[in-house]
Amino acid sequence: MTETAKKRATYEDLYSIPGNMIGEIIKGKLTVTLLKSDAIMNHEL
């Protein structure tokens, strides 16, 4: 039985995320979250 090794996230992965998203590496896994738009953020204030 063969298993595929999972690729750990790197800083290069973080740098490749678009500017409207936030990324973080947690325990080797890349997590990406979409940022709210300025209009929505200003409305919530």
Distance bins in CASP14 RR format, pairs under 12 A and 6 or more apart:
PFRMAT RR
TARGET T0000
AUTHOR 0000-0000-0000
RMODE 2
METHOD distances of the structure
MODEL  1
6 27 0 0 0 0 0 1 0 0 0 0 0
6 28 0 0 0 0 1 0 0 0 0 0 0
6 29 0 0 0 0 1 0 0 0 0 0 0
6 30 0 0 0 0 0 1 0 0 0 0 0
7 13 0 0 0 0 1 0 0 0 0 0 0
7 25 0 0 0 0 0 1 0 0 0 0 0
7 28 0 0 0 0 1 0 0 0 0 0 0
7 29 0 0 0 0 1 0 0 0 0 0 0
7 30 0 0 0 0 1 0 0 0 0 0 0
8 25 0 0 0 0 1 0 0 0 0 0 0
8 26 0 0 0 0 0 1 0 0 0 0 0
8 27 0 0 0 0 1 0 0 0 0 0 0
8 28 1 0 1 0 0 0 0 0 0 0 0
8 29 1 0 0 1 0 0 0 0 0 0 0
8 30 0 0 0 0 1 0 0 0 0 0 0
9 15 0 0 0 0 0 1 0 0 0 0 0
9 16 0 0 0 0 0 1 0 0 0 0 0
9 17 0 0 0 0 0 1 0 0 0 0 0
9 23 0 0 0 0 1 0 0 0 0 0 0
9 24 0 0 0 0 1 0 0 0 0 0 0
9 25 1 0 1 0 0 0 0 0 0 0 0
9 26 0 0 0 0 1 0 0 0 0 0 0
9 27 0 0 0 0 1 0 0 0 0 0 0
9 28 1 0 1 0 0 0 0 0 0 0 0
9 29 1 0 0 1 0 0 0 0 0 0 0
9 30 1 1 0 0 0 0 0 0 0 0 0
9 31 0 0 0 0 1 0 0 0 0 0 0
9 32 0 0 0 0 0 1 0 0 0 0 0
10 16 0 0 0 0 1 0 0 0 0 0 0
10 25 1 0 0 1 0 0 0 0 0 0 0
10 28 0 0 0 0 1 0 0 0 0 0 0
10 29 0 0 0 0 0 1 0 0 0 0 0
10 30 0 0 0 0 1 0 0 0 0 0 0
11 17 0 0 0 0 0 1 0 0 0 0 0
11 23 0 0 0 0 0 1 0 0 0 0 0
11 24 0 0 0 0 0 1 0 0 0 0 0
11 25 0 0 0 0 1 0 0 0 0 0 0
11 28 0 0 0 0 0 1 0 0 0 0 0
11 30 0 0 0 0 0 1 0 0 0 0 0
12 25 0 0 0 0 0 1 0 0 0 0 0
12 30 0 0 0 0 0 1 0 0 0 0 0
13 21 0 0 0 0 0 1 0 0 0 0 0
13 23 0 0 0 0 1 0 0 0 0 0 0
13 24 0 0 0 0 0 1 0 0 0 0 0
13 25 1 0 0 1 0 0 0 0 0 0 0
13 28 0 0 0 0 1 0 0 0 0 0 0
13 29 0 0 0 0 0 1 0 0 0 0 0
13 30 1 0 1 0 0 0 0 0 0 0 0
13 31 0 0 0 0 0 1 0 0 0 0 0
13 32 0 0 0 0 1 0 0 0 0 0 0
14 21 0 0 0 0 0 1 0 0 0 0 0
14 22 0 0 0 0 1 0 0 0 0 0 0
14 23 1 0 1 0 0 0 0 0 0 0 0
14 24 1 0 0 1 0 0 0 0 0 0 0
14 25 1 0 0 1 0 0 0 0 0 0 0
14 26 0 0 0 0 0 1 0 0 0 0 0
14 28 0 0 0 0 0 1 0 0 0 0 0
14 30 1 0 0 1 0 0 0 0 0 0 0
14 31 0 0 0 0 0 1 0 0 0 0 0
14 32 0 0 0 0 1 0 0 0 0 0 0
15 21 0 0 0 0 0 1 0 0 0 0 0
15 23 0 0 0 0 0 1 0 0 0 0 0
15 25 0 0 0 0 0 1 0 0 0 0 0
15 30 0 0 0 0 0 1 0 0 0 0 0
16 23 0 0 0 0 0 1 0 0 0 0 0
16 30 0 0 0 0 1 0 0 0 0 0 0
16 32 0 0 0 0 0 1 0 0 0 0 0
17 23 1 0 1 0 0 0 0 0 0 0 0
17 24 0 0 0 0 1 0 0 0 0 0 0
17 25 0 0 0 0 0 1 0 0 0 0 0
17 30 0 0 0 0 1 0 0 0 0 0 0
17 31 0 0 0 0 0 1 0 0 0 0 0
17 32 1 0 1 0 0 0 0 0 0 0 0
17 33 0 0 0 0 1 0 0 0 0 0 0
17 34 0 0 0 0 0 1 0 0 0 0 0
17 35 0 0 0 0 0 1 0 0 0 0 0
18 32 0 0 0 0 1 0 0 0 0 0 0
18 33 0 0 0 0 0 1 0 0 0 0 0
18 34 0 0 0 0 1 0 0 0 0 0 0
18 35 0 0 0 0 1 0 0 0 0 0 0
19 32 0 0 0 0 0 1 0 0 0 0 0
19 33 0 0 0 0 0 1 0 0 0 0 0
19 34 0 0 0 0 0 1 0 0 0 0 0
19 35 1 0 0 1 0 0 0 0 0 0 0
20 32 0 0 0 0 0 1 0 0 0 0 0
20 33 0 0 0 0 0 1 0 0 0 0 0
20 34 1 0 0 1 0 0 0 0 0 0 0
20 35 1 0 1 0 0 0 0 0 0 0 0
20 36 0 0 0 0 1 0 0 0 0 0 0
20 37 0 0 0 0 1 0 0 0 0 0 0
20 38 0 0 0 0 0 1 0 0 0 0 0
21 30 0 0 0 0 0 1 0 0 0 0 0
21 31 0 0 0 0 0 1 0 0 0 0 0
21 32 1 0 1 0 0 0 0 0 0 0 0
21 33 1 0 0 1 0 0 0 0 0 0 0
21 34 1 0 1 0 0 0 0 0 0 0 0
21 35 1 0 0 1 0 0 0 0 0 0 0
21 36 0 0 0 0 0 1 0 0 0 0 0
22 30 0 0 0 0 0 1 0 0 0 0 0
22 31 0 0 0 0 1 0 0 0 0 0 0
22 32 1 0 0 1 0 0 0 0 0 0 0
22 33 1 0 1 0 0 0 0 0 0 0 0
22 34 0 0 0 0 1 0 0 0 0 0 0
22 35 1 0 0 1 0 0 0 0 0 0 0
22 36 0 0 0 0 0 1 0 0 0 0 0
23 29 0 0 0 0 0 1 0 0 0 0 0
23 30 1 0 0 1 0 0 0 0 0 0 0
23 31 1 0 0 1 0 0 0 0 0 0 0
23 32 1 0 1 0 0 0 0 0 0 0 0
23 33 1 0 0 1 0 0 0 0 0 0 0
23 34 0 0 0 0 0 1 0 0 0 0 0
23 35 0 0 0 0 0 1 0 0 0 0 0
24 30 1 0 0 1 0 0 0 0 0 0 0
24 31 1 0 1 0 0 0 0 0 0 0 0
24 32 0 0 0 0 1 0 0 0 0 0 0
24 33 0 0 0 0 1 0 0 0 0 0 0
25 31 1 0 0 1 0 0 0 0 0 0 0
25 32 0 0 0 0 0 1 0 0 0 0 0
26 32 0 0 0 0 0 1 0 0 0 0 0
26 33 0 0 0 0 0 1 0 0 0 0 0
34 40 0 0 0 0 0 1 0 0 0 0 0
35 41 0 0 0 0 1 0 0 0 0 0 0
36 42 0 0 0 0 1 0 0 0 0 0 0
36 43 0 0 0 0 1 0 0 0 0 0 0
36 44 0 0 0 0 1 0 0 0 0 0 0
36 45 0 0 0 0 0 1 0 0 0 0 0
37 43 0 0 0 0 1 0 0 0 0 0 0
37 44 0 0 0 0 0 1 0 0 0 0 0
38 44 0 0 0 0 0 1 0 0 0 0 0
38 45 0 0 0 0 0 1 0 0 0 0 0
39 45 0 0 0 0 0 1 0 0 0 0 0
END
